[in-house]
């Protein structure tokens, strides 16, 4: 037992606690947070099984060992850990569910950069395999403010590079650390979900069709070993086309976030190269970016809608049936139109995958996604990048079309939701809050409803606006202040949100989307189509005034 003082600021965000790596490396900092998780779980911890692993970033190995030593002291009976401490986030979810574990601890800051000068994170997942809901993370935060001791067995030091079980005697109690192949269980799962023969035939080619050339970029994150096993060994993608597949403690010095800014090398290669399809995955494997030939970019909102419209191409959905569709509020409403056409229930939730988990557990949701490059289904309780890549390849194999043709055919049928997101990263926290208060002030002005904005010869009239609030249809819990929404009479939207996934400063996200039903106008450049709305969004918020920023860090 080690006596400690509480640390300020150990409040988990959208997906766990994320801070600069050096913050976690402070004496007792990581231990205090982990003990707070254990104290929140309470008596259920005794004799339980936990799954532990991370995305390979700097400090994962050290943190994993601390968690194992603390689990031993807190009377956990069994730890399942990935070889060399590696597990993708979806794989942790898969293994919690398969082993019926009490929960899991995932060491990741997801798409945030890694290294001693970058970010680290710790996330607790519950027994359904999904991120802890707000009731649990709030309880963890309360414990962090009053913690005064933690328990640890420093003599427990298993070899985490060797497969197999090692058992330790802790005051007469057996404590087992089981090191498993991080990839095997997940591969077994996806082979049950998809028709690997059909995908392989697409990739390798046949008499009827030339080989479909696939490029995969793991961005030096944890998906490298998964991609080599699945896409190369099982599906026939040449190994040299699985790029950046060695996990690295600093992701090769890059930002492992699959978008047009940080995934630029793949975009450039697709623009000039011979490939038909590319998928990029983030640090911990839960996000994806999909590109077609000549770098045709599929927005996450469109990706979700196209998959929703073609779920019959995926064997898993053929056997389970389709229970419902969902998206996060800032995600463009393309999937809503598919739900309407197919007569399926449709849910709009706050940002954060945990909100989908309740709907899935209640049997109401099969497929969902977020505009932040997260797509997934109820096969696990996390978003899943590799799953999304396999889902797209299944749809392409089934349809015989290319990526661009799939999207353009979809727009012809349903119309197109043009979408863009402007991220202003690392803003001064006070200024970011002032900006949000300013927008709220504009919205509270009685003259705001019906206000007309003229830009580039187009007029937009304010119809309705709110601060998004969500009441969970399953447990009745309410989440408030989830984003400021302004909706115009033509259905176009502007959404302002402060992100909960950064480690320092504040990230202001501005989301803009507009629906176009005319097939002739559905193939334009989205930045061009949305330029007037972007200008209005920046004008309403006085972005430059509050932040000093003249341009965003990232445009999606």
N, C-alpha and C positions, 0 to 999 in steps of 0.2 A: 504494500500500500504506500503510495507516494502522496504527500500533502501538496496541494497546489492552490494558487489564486486563479479565479476565473479570468478568461480573456474577453475583451470587448469584441463585438462584431461577428460572433460565430453564428450568424443567422443564415440558415440555408436558403438559397434562392430557388429559381424555377427547377433546377436539377442539382440539388446538393449545395455544399459549401465550396465556393471557388475563391481563391486568393492567390497573390503572388507566391511562388514556390518558397521563397525565403521566409514568408510568414509561417507556412506549415513547418519549416525547419527550425523555428524557434524552440527552445527547450520546453517540453510539455505541451506545446500547442496542439499537435495532432492527437496526443494522448487524451487531452481534455475533451476534444470533440468526440473522439471514438467512445470514451467512457460515457459521455452524455447520450450518445446513441444507445449504448448498452443499458444505461439506467432507464431510458425512456421505454425500451422494449420490456424491461422488468423481469418478473419471475419466469416468463416463457423462455428466457435465454438458457436457463439451467437444463443441461442435457440435450441441447438443440444442435442442429446442423446449420452452418452458415457457408455461403459461397463467397470467395474473395478473389479479386483480380483487377487488372487495370490495363491501360492502353499503352504501356511501355514508356511513358514519359519519365523524365528525371524525377527521382524520389519515389517512384512506385515500389521498387524492391524494398527500400528501407521502411516505407509506410506499411507494406504488406507484412513484414516481419513484426513490426510493433503490434499490428492488429491481431496477428496469430498469438503473440505472447500475452496480449490483454484478454483475448478470447479464452485462453487457457485459465487465466486467473479469475475470469468471470463465469467459470463453470460451464462453458460451451463444451459439448462432447466431441464434435466432429467439424473440421474445416475442410472444404473442398476448394482447392486453389489451382489455377492454371499453371502449367509448366512455365518456369521463369516469370511467374506472376502475371502472365498475359491472359487476358480474356477480352473479347469485344463486349460491349454493353449488351447487344442482343443475345450473345451467347450466355452471359450471366443470367439473363432472364429465362432463357431456355433451360439452363441447368437447375435454377431454383425450382422451376415448375416440374421438371422431370424427376428430380430427387425429392420433391416435396420438402424442401428446406424451409427453415423459419424465415430466411431472408438472405440478403447479400450486401456486401460492401464493394462498391465500384470506385476504383481510384482513377479519376479522369477529370479533365476540365474540357472534355469534348473537343470542340473545334477551336478552342483557344490555343495559342502557341505553347510549346513546352520548353523546359530547360531551367537552369538555376535562376536565370534572369526573367523567366516568363511565368506561366501559371500552373497551378495544381488544383486538384479538387477531390472531395470525398462525398459520395452519394450513397444513401441507404435505400435499398429496395426491399419491399415487403414480400410476403409469402406468395402473392400472385405473380411475382416476377417483375412487377412494375415499380416505378419510383414512389417513395413514401408520399401519401397525400398530405395536404396542408395541416390537417389535424395532428399528424405525427411530426412533421417538420417544425411546427409551432411549439410542440411539446419539447422537442430536442433543444430548440433555441432557449426556452425557459430554463431547462436544466443547465445549459452552458453558462447562464448568468450567475448561478449559485453553486457550481461544482467546487468541492474542496479537497477531493482526493480521487486518485484512479488506482486500479489494480493491474498488476503486470507480473508475469513470470519470465524474467530476463534470461533464465537458463534454457528455455525452450528455443532451440534454433535448428529447425528442420532444413534439410537440403531441398530447396525448391526448384532445382534444375533436374532432379531425378524423378521419373514417373514411379508411382507406387505409394503405399501408405507407410507412415511412420507414427508409432504410438508412444506417448510419454505418460509417465506416472505423475499425476499432480495431486499430492496429498492423498494417495490411495485411489484417486479417480483416473480412469484411462482417458486420455485426450488424443484423438487421432487427427493427423494432418494428411490428407489424401491429395497427392499431386496428379492431375490428370492432363491428358492431351486436350488442349484448349479448343481444338478444332473439331474433334471427332463427333461429339454429341450434336453440335450445331449442323454439321454436314449431314448427319443421319436425319435430322429434322427436315432440312430443306429438300432432301431427296424424297421425302414423303409428300411434300407440298407441291412439287413441280414435276413435269414430265421431262426428265433429263435427256431421254432419248431424242425427243423432238427438238430440244434446244441444241443438243450436240449435232444433230443432222443439219440444223440451220447454220451452225458455225463452221462445221467441216465441209458442208456442201454436199450436193447429190447430183444425179444425172439431170434433175429438173431445175437445179438452182446452184449458181456458183457459191463458193464459200462466203459467209457473211463475216466481214473482218471487224473484230472486236478489240477495243483498247480499254484497259483497266488501269486506273491510277489509285494506288492505296495511300498516296501522300505521306509515305514513311510512317503510317499509323499502324494500328493493331490488325487491320484487315489483311495485310500482306500474306500471312500464312493461310488464311481462309481463302483468299483469292487464288493463290497458287494451287491449292488442293481442289477447289470447286471449278474455277473457270479454266484452268490449264489441264490438270490431271484428269478431271472427270468430263469436261465439256469441250476440250480440244483447242482452246485458245493458245497459240504459241507462247511459250514461257517468256520470250522477250517482249511480248505485248502486255505483260503484267508489270506495270512500271512502279518504281519506288516501293517495292514490296518487302523491304527489310525494315521492321520497326526500329525507330531511332528515338533516343531520349529527348531529342529536340526537333523531331520530325524533319531532319535534314536542314535545320535552320530556317524552315519555312512555316507558314501559317496553315495548319491542316484543315482548312475550311473549304468545302467543295462549292465554290461559286465562281462567277465569271472573273472576279478580281484575283482571288488566290489560286484558282484552278487554271490560270492563264496558259500555262505550258501545254495543258491538254487541249484547251480551246485552239491554240495556235497550231498544234499538231493535227487536229481534226480539220482545221481550215485548209491546210495545205496537203494533208496526207491521204492515203488510200482507204481510210477506215469508214465503215458504215455506222458504227455505234461506239460510244464511249460512256463509261461510268466512272465517276470519281467518288471516293469515300473519305470521310473525315477521320480524325484521330482515333476515336473510340468505336467507329464503325456504325454509328446510328444515322448518319446523314448521307445523302447521295445527290449527285448532279448527273443528269442524263443529257447526252448530246447525240445528234444524228450526223450524217455525212455533211461535210463542209461546215462543221461546227454549228449546225442548227441547234439552238438552245431550247430545251423544253422547260418552261417555268414549272416550279413545283405545283402550282395551282392547276396547270394543264396536265401535268403528269398524273396527279390524283384523279382528275376527271376522265382521262383516257383509260387508265387502268380500271376505273369504276365501270366504264362502258363496255369493257372487254373481260370482265371477271370470269366469263364462261371459258376462257382460254386457259385457266389455271385449275388443275385437278382438285386442289384443296377446296376451292369454293364450289366446285361441282358436287363434292361430297357433303360439305357442311351447309350448303345453301347460303344466301346472302341476307344477313339480318338487318343491316343498316349501314349508312355512310356518315362520316363526320369530318369536319375541318375546324381548325382554329379560327377565331373571329377575323384576324387580319388577312387570312387566306382568301383570295378571290373566289367568288361563288360559282365557278365553273362546274364543280361537282354537284351543286344544288340542282342544276338543270338535268343532270343525269338521274339523280334521285327522283326528281319529279316525273321524268319520262318513264322510269321503271317502277314507279309506285313504291319506292323504298323510303323508310324513315330516314330523316336527315337531321343531324345535330350540329350546332355551332357552339364551340367551347372556348374558354380562355386559352391563351398560349401555355403550353406545358403538357407533355404526353400523359401525365398522371390523370388528367381529366378524362382521357379516353378509356383508361383502365376500368373505371367503375361501370361504364356502358358495356364494355366487353365482358366483364365478369357477370353482368346481368343478362348476357345473351342478346344484347340489342345492337351490337356493332361488329362489322366484319372488316371494313377497310376505312382508313382515315389518313389524314396528312396535314402538314403545316407548310406555310410558304417558306419557312426557314430550312428547306431541303430535307424535311423529315417525312417519310412515307412508311406505312406499315399496315399490318393486319392483326387479327386476334390470335395468330400462331404463337406470339410472345406478347409481353406487355411493355415493350420498348419500340421506338421507331427502329427501322432496320435497313441500312443501306444496301447490303448485299442482297437481301430479299427483294428490294426494289429493282435492282439490276436484273435479277432472275425473272421477276414479274414482267418487266419490259421485254426481255428476250422471249418469254413464253408467248406474249401477245404478238410480237413480230413473227415468230415461227408459225403461229396459228393463222395470222392474217395474210402472210406473204408480202406485206408492205414494208417500206422503210419508215424511219422515225418521222421524217417531215411529212410524208404522205399520211401517216396515221393522224398527226395533229391537224393537218389541213382538212382532211375528211371530217374530223371531229368538229372543226369550226363551221364547216359547211352545214353540218346537221344541227349543231346547237348554238352557233354564234361563238364569239370569242370574248373572254374577259381579259382585256389588256391589263397588265399588272407591272408595277415596279416598286422597289423598296429602296429608300435612301437611309443609310446608316451613318450617324455622326458619332464615332467612337471616342471614348475617353474624354468626354466633355466635363467641364467643372461641375460637380454635383449640384451646387447651389444654383448655377445658371440653368441647368437642365430642369430643375424643379420650378424655377421662375418662369421658364418658357411654357411648361405645362399649365402653370397657374394662369398665365397670360391667355393661352388658348381657351381654358375653361372660362375665364372672364369674358372673352368674346362670345362664347356660347351662351353665357348667362344674360347677355344683353337682350332685352325683349325685341330689339329690332333685328336680331340675327336671323331669325326664321323669315324666309322670303327674301333675304339679302341677295343681291345679284352681283356676280363677279364676271367681268368681261376680260377675256384674254385671247389673243390671236384670232380675233373675230368670232370667238365662241362665248356664249353666255351660260353661266352655271348658276342656278338658283337654289339656295339652301332649302331643303325640305325638312329634314329632321336631324337631330344630333343627340348624343348621350355619352355618358361614361359607362362603358360596357360592364354589366353585372350579370353573373351567371348563377343560376340555382340548379344544383345537380339533381337531375330527375330521379336518381337512384337513392341517394342518402339525404337529400334536402339541404345539403350544406350550400352556403352562398359565398361567392367570390366577388368582391367589389373592386372598383378602380382598375379595370383590366384593359383600358385603352380609351382614348377620346375619339369618338366617331362623328364625322360629318357626312351626311348623305344628301346628295343633290336630287333634284326632281327627275333627272334622267337615270337615276340609280347609281351614278358614279359616287365613289367614296374617297374620303381622306381619313386616315387613322393615325393618331400620334400615340406612341407608347415608349415608356422607359423600359429598357431591357433588364431582365434579371439574371443574365448569364455571364456578364463581364466580371472581372476580378477587381478592377480599380476604375475610378471615375464613373461616369454614367454614359450609357449609349442611348442616344435618342434615335428611335426608328420612326420613319414616316412612310406609310404605306398608301399607295394610290392605285385605284383600279377603276376601270370603266368598261361597260359592256357594249359590244358592237354586234348587231344582228345581221347586217348586210354582208353576205359572203364576199362581195367585191372589195370590202374594206377590211377584211379579216387577215390580210397578209402583209399589212404595213409593219414598219418598225415600231416597237412599243414605246421607245423613248420619244419618237416623233409624235405619235398619237396622244401621248400623255403629257406632252410639254406644257399645254395651258394649265392643266390641273396641278402639275408640279409647281409652276409659278404661283398659283393661288395658294397652295399648301405652305410655301415658304413665306408668302406675303402675310397670311393669317397668323403664322407662328412668329414672325419677325426673327427667323432663325439667325441671320447674321448679327442682328442687334444683340441677342442674348448670348450667343456662343462665340461670336467672332469668326465663325466658319463661313467661307464663301462657297465651299463645295463639300460633298459628303466623302467619308472615308471609303465607303463601298456603295456601288449602285448594283442592284440586282434586277 
